[in-house]
């Protein structure tokens, strides 16, 4: 039996899952990742926390499975995207904390670039908006605010990377400074049309080329781990940003297939095949996980606060003691009773792109209880996802594609039946949940399996995808439209408050 080890480094936790070649889970381990909030709208991670939690979960997964490194055929890696780090090439030490994708400290700088008229050029080359979400402005901030950073860069002693590059560096003992196309494409420095780092973009953001990692396909041999980590060298054969990895794990390898991942945020991707389509409705264009030199693309919408709203109910409001309690609390009432919650803790992502929007609760009354707020919080995840998926559908139809007729879902919050049913009700299409909802990790395993020779092609992977449950819409389209109108009204208030 051949086994694949998937490392899935997320925003709020690190996970490791061991799969058989038939895509069956053998062992799973997860560890929460500490969040650091130095100032309002700032979010950071300790780089060593990222590495040590990921390594620890991998070792525990091997122990749980009763396996050693010699049993592992290859490693696949998926990671939170956009989160930005810099470190010294000689010492391997990071120059401070990582700036997390949710962080919006560079909002004013991005607004200035927008006012300078640079957004159309950046969008044309990268498929992205001019927004603090992406890595380029974060990297500039790190270079400008850490002592000797630019001097180290001039001496070719500074390395930049998103989380994939940092983990590759650590896993290999400093021998690999690389990233894959899907992660490079989230920096605002990579030209997704030409497939290279773009000199004009580097000049706009004042980024020295010497800090950049080498860009490789997602499914490829990257190198081997340092023997000290697992007792033997392991081949690293797959790397992808978490959302592209989830799209691959959902077997959405054909144009017209779409998935939504319900994690810390929510991320919907629609495969557009070899056609690079720019959005007219506030979405992003991004490369999918790549196999060899053939590149496919996707439309993407990003919700900044998805499942993390449940964390806020637990840690902020103290409404629940454990995240698993939220469904029962929300289901204890028949509806939100008119309460609408817009969780714009770090602004709003697609399709709104309002970085200064504020979190708001509307529709409160004397009869409102914490259960109504909990239900509104869960519904906010579906509302935000519906808004971006409807925008995605408009873009697809404008390009002559068929409208969305189903949605594949994954991520921790997709296990919530109440949420998935409400999502189907809003969208008016079936929502399909697979048996393995950790499809981000599964995608990483698939990519590694392809590059290491376990799998021959994507058709073989599609046969391994198995359905758990279908959620069919239960309300009329008129009722769904009324709900969306209430949501959009609440969003306008959240933007006015800002």
FENPE-V902931 format. One record per residue. N is the residue number from 1. RES is the residue in three letters. PHI is phi in whole degrees, 0 to 359 (* if undefined). PSI is psi in whole degrees, 0 to 359 (none if undefined). OMEGA is omega in whole degrees, 0 to 359 (none if undefined). Layout:
N;RES;PHI;PSI;OMEGA
N;RES;PHI;PSI;OMEGA
//
This chain:
1;UNK;*;132;178
2;UNK;258;139;184
3;UNK;239;149;177
4;UNK;239;133;178
5;UNK;258;119;179
6;UNK;256;125;174
7;UNK;258;122;184
8;UNK;237;95;183
9;UNK;266;109;183
10;UNK;254;182;184
11;UNK;290;320;184
12;UNK;252;353;177
13;UNK;199;162;172
14;UNK;249;138;181
15;UNK;229;152;171
16;UNK;225;133;180
17;UNK;228;134;175
18;UNK;257;126;180
19;UNK;247;149;166
20;UNK;281;170;178
21;UNK;291;346;174
22;UNK;270;12;177
23;UNK;68;31;175
24;UNK;263;138;180
25;UNK;284;127;178
26;UNK;261;319;181
27;UNK;205;150;182
28;UNK;221;139;173
29;UNK;215;145;184
30;UNK;217;145;176
31;UNK;220;133;181
32;UNK;292;144;180
33;UNK;255;122;181
34;UNK;300;138;178
35;UNK;258;141;181
36;UNK;240;127;182
37;UNK;237;83;184
38;UNK;294;325;180
39;UNK;214;171;177
40;UNK;301;131;179
41;UNK;72;7;173
42;UNK;260;136;178
43;UNK;223;127;183
44;UNK;227;160;171
45;UNK;232;145;171
46;UNK;284;122;183
47;UNK;303;325;179
48;UNK;290;329;174
49;UNK;297;318;178
50;UNK;302;309;184
51;UNK;291;311;187
52;UNK;291;323;177
53;UNK;292;323;179
54;UNK;293;315;179
55;UNK;296;318;182
56;UNK;297;319;180
57;UNK;293;325;179
58;UNK;295;317;180
59;UNK;294;320;180
60;UNK;291;324;178
61;UNK;297;318;177
62;UNK;299;318;180
63;UNK;295;317;179
64;UNK;298;324;182
65;UNK;281;348;184
66;UNK;70;30;182
67;UNK;244;164;172
68;UNK;241;175;180
69;UNK;301;330;181
70;UNK;293;341;178
71;UNK;276;347;185
72;UNK;270;122;181
73;UNK;286;319;181
74;UNK;195;162;177
75;UNK;250;138;170
76;UNK;242;146;185
77;UNK;232;130;170
78;UNK;235;156;189
79;UNK;207;154;168
80;UNK;301;135;185
81;UNK;266;167;174
82;UNK;70;333;179
83;UNK;301;130;199
84;UNK;242;132;180
85;UNK;227;154;168
86;UNK;226;145;180
87;UNK;211;161;181
88;UNK;281;125;182
89;UNK;295;327;183
90;UNK;284;314;185
91;UNK;267;339;185
92;UNK;77;3;183
93;UNK;274;133;177
94;UNK;289;150;177
95;UNK;267;69;179
96;UNK;97;186;183
97;UNK;286;160;171
98;UNK;283;142;173
99;UNK;268;119;187
100;UNK;282;153;182
101;UNK;306;329;181
102;UNK;287;342;185
103;UNK;295;135;182
104;UNK;236;30;181
105;UNK;295;339;183
106;UNK;262;20;183
107;UNK;299;318;182
108;UNK;295;320;178
109;UNK;297;317;179
110;UNK;295;322;177
111;UNK;298;322;180
112;UNK;295;317;177
113;UNK;297;324;178
114;UNK;294;317;178
115;UNK;295;332;178
116;UNK;282;0;176
117;UNK;81;23;186
118;UNK;267;349;185
119;UNK;297;317;180
120;UNK;302;319;179
121;UNK;296;315;181
122;UNK;295;318;179
123;UNK;296;320;181
124;UNK;297;322;183
125;UNK;274;326;189
126;UNK;249;342;185
127;UNK;77;7;186
128;UNK;248;163;173
129;UNK;275;165;173
130;UNK;272;98;190
131;UNK;211;146;179
132;UNK;297;347;177
133;UNK;307;321;189
134;UNK;271;167;196
135;UNK;285;330;191
136;UNK;302;312;181
137;UNK;291;329;176
138;UNK;294;317;179
139;UNK;296;317;177
140;UNK;300;317;179
141;UNK;299;316;180
142;UNK;297;317;179
143;UNK;296;325;183
144;UNK;277;339;188
145;UNK;248;355;177
146;UNK;253;129;184
147;UNK;303;132;176
148;UNK;69;7;183
149;UNK;298;311;182
150;UNK;290;328;176
151;UNK;295;317;177
152;UNK;298;322;179
153;UNK;297;319;179
154;UNK;297;331;180
155;UNK;268;8;181
156;UNK;60;35;181
157;UNK;248;6;182
158;UNK;242;135;178
159;UNK;243;137;173
160;UNK;250;148;172
161;UNK;193;158;165
162;UNK;277;187;188
163;UNK;298;328;178
164;UNK;298;316;181
165;UNK;295;320;179
166;UNK;297;316;180
167;UNK;291;322;176
168;UNK;298;319;178
169;UNK;299;313;182
170;UNK;291;315;181
171;UNK;300;323;185
172;UNK;268;3;183
173;UNK;68;32;177
174;UNK;85;12;181
175;UNK;270;340;184
176;UNK;243;120;170
177;UNK;239;92;188
178;UNK;211;170;172
179;UNK;208;172;176
180;UNK;257;173;184
181;UNK;299;322;184
182;UNK;293;326;177
183;UNK;282;320;177
184;UNK;302;324;183
185;UNK;290;350;181
186;UNK;262;9;184
187;UNK;266;341;190
188;UNK;71;14;178
189;UNK;242;354;187
190;UNK;250;128;180
191;UNK;275;110;185
192;UNK;283;351;175
193;UNK;276;319;182
194;UNK;264;341;179
195;UNK;76;29;179
196;UNK;220;161;170
197;UNK;299;138;189
198;UNK;257;121;183
199;UNK;300;320;181
200;UNK;294;321;178
201;UNK;292;320;177
202;UNK;299;322;180
203;UNK;291;319;180
204;UNK;301;315;184
205;UNK;269;1;178
206;UNK;60;52;181
207;UNK;249;123;178
208;UNK;287;131;183
209;UNK;300;336;185
210;UNK;297;340;184
211;UNK;273;351;191
212;UNK;279;145;175
213;UNK;280;161;174
214;UNK;287;141;182
215;UNK;258;131;183
216;UNK;228;165;174
217;UNK;298;158;181
218;UNK;291;320;179
219;UNK;257;99;185
220;UNK;194;162;175
221;UNK;278;115;181
222;UNK;268;332;184
223;UNK;145;194;182
224;UNK;239;153;177
225;UNK;287;156;173
226;UNK;294;135;183
227;UNK;302;333;184
228;UNK;294;335;186
229;UNK;286;315;187
230;UNK;236;3;181
231;UNK;89;353;177
232;UNK;201;157;178
233;UNK;285;137;178
234;UNK;240;141;180
235;UNK;282;128;175
236;UNK;264;112;190
237;UNK;236;7;179
238;UNK;206;133;178
239;UNK;216;131;176
240;UNK;201;149;171
241;UNK;302;148;190
242;UNK;305;321;184
243;UNK;285;322;174
244;UNK;294;325;177
245;UNK;294;320;178
246;UNK;294;321;177
247;UNK;300;319;179
248;UNK;290;319;178
249;UNK;293;335;176
250;UNK;277;3;180
251;UNK;61;30;176
252;UNK;272;64;184
253;UNK;263;358;179
254;UNK;251;148;178
255;UNK;303;138;179
256;UNK;97;349;180
257;UNK;270;141;185
258;UNK;225;151;176
259;UNK;220;158;173
260;UNK;228;127;179
261;UNK;259;127;181
262;UNK;255;87;178
263;UNK;243;220;175
264;UNK;304;313;168
265;UNK;250;185;174
266;UNK;238;138;186
267;UNK;222;114;179
268;UNK;256;134;177
269;UNK;231;137;176
270;UNK;242;117;180
271;UNK;292;124;178
272;UNK;252;13;178
273;UNK;70;215;182
274;UNK;281;358;182
275;UNK;271;120;175
276;UNK;275;106;183
277;UNK;253;123;175
278;UNK;273;141;186
279;UNK;275;146;172
280;UNK;254;6;186
281;UNK;228;35;172
282;UNK;80;17;179
283;UNK;259;172;180
284;UNK;254;158;172
285;UNK;246;134;188
286;UNK;210;148;174
287;UNK;291;147;172
288;UNK;276;175;174
289;UNK;302;133;189
290;UNK;256;144;175
291;UNK;239;111;183
292;UNK;67;215;185
293;UNK;268;352;180
294;UNK;282;124;182
295;UNK;246;129;172
296;UNK;248;164;187
297;UNK;231;169;178
298;UNK;213;153;165
299;UNK;272;140;183
300;UNK;225;142;171
301;UNK;235;137;185
302;UNK;239;126;173
303;UNK;258;122;186
304;UNK;289;321;182
305;UNK;241;102;178
306;UNK;249;257;179
307;UNK;297;339;180
308;UNK;293;346;175
309;UNK;293;331;176
310;UNK;291;323;175
311;UNK;300;320;179
312;UNK;294;320;176
313;UNK;300;323;181
314;UNK;283;309;188
315;UNK;269;329;182
316;UNK;272;301;182
317;UNK;278;342;185
318;UNK;59;32;182
319;UNK;284;334;179
320;UNK;223;158;178
321;UNK;266;335;182
322;UNK;219;142;184
323;UNK;300;333;182
324;UNK;290;347;182
325;UNK;277;350;189
326;UNK;293;323;182
327;UNK;295;316;180
328;UNK;296;319;179
329;UNK;296;314;180
330;UNK;293;325;182
331;UNK;282;352;179
332;UNK;286;351;173
333;UNK;237;154;184
334;UNK;285;335;181
335;UNK;202;178;176
336;UNK;280;358;179
337;UNK;56;40;176
338;UNK;88;354;179
339;UNK;283;131;176
340;UNK;236;128;183
341;UNK;245;122;175
342;UNK;253;103;186
343;UNK;276;61;183
344;UNK;274;60;183
345;UNK;292;328;177
346;UNK;232;42;183
347;UNK;82;187;180
348;UNK;240;137;177
349;UNK;273;214;183
350;UNK;296;147;357
351;UNK;268;14;188
352;UNK;273;314;183
353;UNK;53;58;177
354;UNK;245;92;185
355;UNK;290;343;181
356;UNK;257;6;177
357;UNK;298;150;182
358;UNK;246;150;175
359;UNK;296;134;182
360;UNK;220;149;170
361;UNK;242;123;178
362;UNK;239;161;177
363;UNK;82;18;180
364;UNK;287;148;177
365;UNK;213;179;180
366;UNK;297;336;182
367;UNK;271;358;181
368;UNK;291;132;177
369;UNK;241;173;178
370;UNK;296;334;177
371;UNK;294;321;177
372;UNK;295;319;179
373;UNK;295;319;178
374;UNK;297;318;179
375;UNK;294;319;178
376;UNK;297;325;178
377;UNK;295;314;177
378;UNK;298;316;181
379;UNK;297;331;180
380;UNK;298;328;178
381;UNK;296;315;180
382;UNK;289;322;179
383;UNK;299;311;181
384;UNK;298;318;179
385;UNK;294;320;179
386;UNK;296;319;181
387;UNK;299;317;182
388;UNK;282;328;178
389;UNK;290;326;175
390;UNK;293;322;176
391;UNK;296;321;179
392;UNK;297;319;180
393;UNK;296;321;178
394;UNK;296;318;178
395;UNK;297;317;182
396;UNK;297;315;182
397;UNK;291;327;178
398;UNK;295;333;179
399;UNK;271;5;179
400;UNK;86;11;179
401;UNK;274;164;177
402;UNK;289;147;177
403;UNK;294;157;178
404;UNK;301;131;179
405;UNK;241;356;173
406;UNK;195;161;179
407;UNK;227;127;174
408;UNK;269;137;186
409;UNK;235;154;179
410;UNK;201;185;183
411;UNK;91;161;187
412;UNK;306;316;184
413;UNK;287;348;178
414;UNK;289;348;175
415;UNK;286;348;181
416;UNK;279;108;184
417;UNK;295;321;179
418;UNK;299;316;179
419;UNK;296;315;182
420;UNK;294;323;178
421;UNK;294;317;179
422;UNK;296;324;177
423;UNK;297;315;178
424;UNK;296;321;179
425;UNK;299;315;181
426;UNK;293;320;185
427;UNK;277;331;182
428;UNK;75;22;176
429;UNK;226;160;178
430;UNK;295;141;175
431;UNK;251;122;186
432;UNK;252;121;178
433;UNK;253;125;180
434;UNK;281;167;178
435;UNK;294;324;176
436;UNK;259;106;181
437;UNK;272;351;174
438;UNK;275;57;185
439;UNK;285;344;174
440;UNK;298;311;177
441;UNK;294;320;180
442;UNK;298;320;178
443;UNK;299;319;178
444;UNK;297;319;178
445;UNK;295;317;178
446;UNK;300;315;180
447;UNK;299;318;178
448;UNK;292;322;179
449;UNK;294;324;177
450;UNK;294;313;184
451;UNK;290;334;183
452;UNK;263;2;173
453;UNK;92;4;176
454;UNK;289;318;180
455;UNK;249;153;182
456;UNK;261;325;182
457;UNK;199;175;183
458;UNK;288;338;177
459;UNK;296;323;177
460;UNK;295;323;180
461;UNK;291;321;180
462;UNK;299;328;180
463;UNK;288;342;180
464;UNK;272;349;179
465;UNK;285;127;183
466;UNK;233;139;184
467;UNK;275;139;174
468;UNK;260;307;185
469;UNK;203;146;174
470;UNK;250;130;175
471;UNK;256;114;180
472;UNK;266;146;178
473;UNK;299;142;182
474;UNK;240;357;181
475;UNK;240;164;181
476;UNK;286;162;178
477;UNK;292;330;178
478;UNK;295;317;179
479;UNK;295;320;178
480;UNK;296;320;179
481;UNK;296;320;178
482;UNK;297;319;178
483;UNK;297;318;180
484;UNK;293;326;178
485;UNK;295;320;176
486;UNK;297;319;178
487;UNK;297;312;181
488;UNK;298;325;176
489;UNK;296;319;179
490;UNK;292;323;178
491;UNK;298;319;178
492;UNK;300;320;178
493;UNK;295;320;179
494;UNK;298;325;179
495;UNK;284;327;177
496;UNK;291;322;179
497;UNK;299;323;180
498;UNK;295;none;none
//
